[in-house]
């Protein structure tokens, strides 16, 4: 069998290195060194074309990095429990969804977790409501801002992945109960200036509270033209007259300090011991608990 004969013996030429009038080749091709040309079969090529024939790696455009603080609008709606993503797309297309007050009908639109998203006019959020009750110790500021030293947010950091915030505030050196939630409807109920939710404080003064001053507070005070009313005030049974119980529908303790400053009393200790029926029972200082369904229902039923 020759180099140019197929194994079937039919005498067909493979065409490798053979042409009319050419001499039989002893190799895979021939090289003309002076002209820098190469022959493979009958097709001459140079170095440039050889390089061009090599497969080139795909050059992909750099991909955009996704922003972890953003989420597709349809997923945001689905996560809120309103409907499925497919149904969310239909509601978006019909203009039923607004973001920060503007109708959004664009498919694939992304929103930030702190954007105001409304579905059929009602605000929604992509997380379940959470309710955490903290028994605050001294030395922690009631704020969500960073750079304020130790804050109550440090104490509830592991309570939930939901973006909860404190309702109202206690001073850094005040003690007692603070409720955290992401339930905006409940927050509005607590902070409503006309209704509010009652809180019970135990207050220690640097001197005994005079009976006439107690009666003044009970009747209502007017300080700098502003009327200040409390729900109840009394001495604490079994304690000296400088230990006072005071119930007020207010979300902070500034107003309480204003009352006693006006009457020339210094507050040594301020402790929020109850919020609308919620107490510190089984919550050691510096610890927290999740509210039960019954406790949440009771809060929502408050007038």
Secondary structure, DSSP 8 states (H G I E B T S, - for coil): --TTS-TTSS-----SS--TT----SSS--EETTTTEEEETTEEE-HHHHHHHS-------------TTEEEHHHHHHHTTSS-HHHHHHHHHTT-EEETTEE---TT-EEETTS-EEETTEEE-SS---EEEEEE-TT-B--S-SSSSSBHHHHTTTT-SS--EESS---TT-EEEEEEE--HHHHHHHH-SSS---EEEEEEESS---HHHHHHHHH-EEETTEEE--SEEEE-TTS-TTEEEEEE--SSSHHHHHHHHHTT--EEEEEEEEETTEE-TT--TT-EEE--HHHHHHHHT--
